[in-house]
Amino acid sequence: MAQPIRLEFAPRDARAELQTRLQNAPLQHAEALLSGYELLQGLHDRGVLDLLRGGLGSSDKVLSIIVDAAKTPEAIIATRNLLILSKVIFTLEPELLENVTRAVPDNLARAKEQKPLSLWQMFKKMCSQDTRRALSAMLGLLESFGKSLGSVAGAELRPTESDLTGIESAAKLAGRGR
């Protein structure tokens, strides 16, 4: 009867494979390594690496300072405002924002060069359809802003239940003193 032929594989040496890949890496990735070295040298020349090393050494202290600063009411309000403003920016059409960013410096430069418009010239500009369209949009924004100011002011002026109990207890004390 025939005997089976044993097939034995040599055990795989992962360390040797890694060593071979590491030895071949400078040849295969020479351009990338040179770019990386240039980047590291630039960071070192500007002191960024020293700054990072110092920040890493005192990371606990830096982290606690950042957390303390982030817990302030001002930082929380600023974060909320940035999120709301980002929603507004994301809803704007890019063409509209691009036109506005071009128009602002142009009109400011023109205003420096020219003498001011007369009242009649301003009135004629106010009568143009584009100016009225822009004024309508601005008035709508102002109206919304005014409504929100009214609701905020009304909420601040309304006494809360704890305020009323404080007023009532003060009135009772004043009545006893008489």
PyMOL commands that set and color helices and strands:
alter all, ss='L'
color gray80, all
select helices_A, chain A and resi 14-28+30-45+48-57+59-70+73-91+94-113+119-126+129-157+161-176
alter helices_A, ss='H'
color red, helices_A
deselect
rebuild
show_as cartoon
